[in-house]
Amino acid sequence: MRTTTIAPLRLGVTLIACAIVSACGGGGGNGASNAVPTFASWNSAQPSTSLTVPGMSHNFTAGVNAIGDTVTSVNGTGTTDTSNSSITLGFDASRNVRSVQITTPAGSVSITNGVAGGSVGCGSSSGFPPGACTASDAGPNNVLAFVDPFAAGFQYQTFGVWLSDQGNTLSANVFSVGAKTPGASIPTQGTASYSGGATGFYSDSAGQPFLFSAQMSANANFGTRTVAFSTTGTTLFNANTSAQTFDSNLNLSGTLSYGTRSNNLTGTLTSQGGSMSGTAVGRFYGPNAQEIGGTFALRGSGVEAMNGAFGGKQ
């Protein structure tokens, strides 16, 4: 019987979400109901309701060795979805997050705080660092973490990670959800600078598994319909020990582009060290492209792989 990698990841995931943002969040309470049908902004979140936020996700699977501490295979670059992924958040009477359901083509899981061993909360409400919303089920067999949008100052989006233990295979998911800007509402001239963070999973060439966080910047030129994307300050969290290291070779850069009256950003990213390259997809969020977010997947030689999500605001 192998030793699961999920338990030590629980600490690492919360550290990552906390590292992306600098503000603090809060929470506490019970239950939620009465779903709000359309997500426009986080101002739509009302006490004792649920809010479904659509978006995109990227999933890949990885094989692990018998004790779960080394990645033995990565299933290609994985699969990106831009139309069938969402997160539903349930709020208590004080508008604190107390339940989470994530749905992607790779599967679905629903976790409610205090039900069937579930733990859900943001910041100090669940004993986790401020800036992180986290959820885990009994075992835990699933761990989920995303940026607390209220703490980060996001109005229209959030992003994060979901890891599911499937025996000798791990299903790793990164996601970006929010209110997609209509293509016709994206500015056609001028520029905008976005800043935020990125997070996800990294396996080095020796198969050692990590979680990572980084600062993200995106500079949009609306006239040329291009976005210069980069990450800096990449921090690794060892999935087994939670040891923290920095690796500038894993900083990313590249250019995304999109068509006229379209809100589908795509482009190629490369790592600063030159060992990996891959594809990023993204979109603008908000009525007039006030925020940006997306996912990316890079591969190197052997089992080296980096899969992440990002988000930022002007």
Secondary structure, DSSP 4 states (H G I P E B T S, - for coil): -PPPSHHHHHHHHHHHHHHH--S----------SEES----GGG--TT-EEEEEEEEEEEEEEE-TTS-SEEEE-TT-EEEEEEEEEEEEE-TTS-EEEEEEEETTEEEEEETTSTT-EEEEGGGGTSPTTEEEEE-STTSEEEEEE-HHHHT-SSEEEEEEEEE-SSEEEEEEEEEE-BPPGGGS-SSSEEEEEEEEEEEEE-TT--EEEEEEEEEEEEETTTTEEEEEEEEEEEEETTT--EEE-GGG-EEEEEE--TT---EEEEEEETTSS-EEEEEEEEESTTS-EEEEEEEEE-STT-EEEEEEEEE-
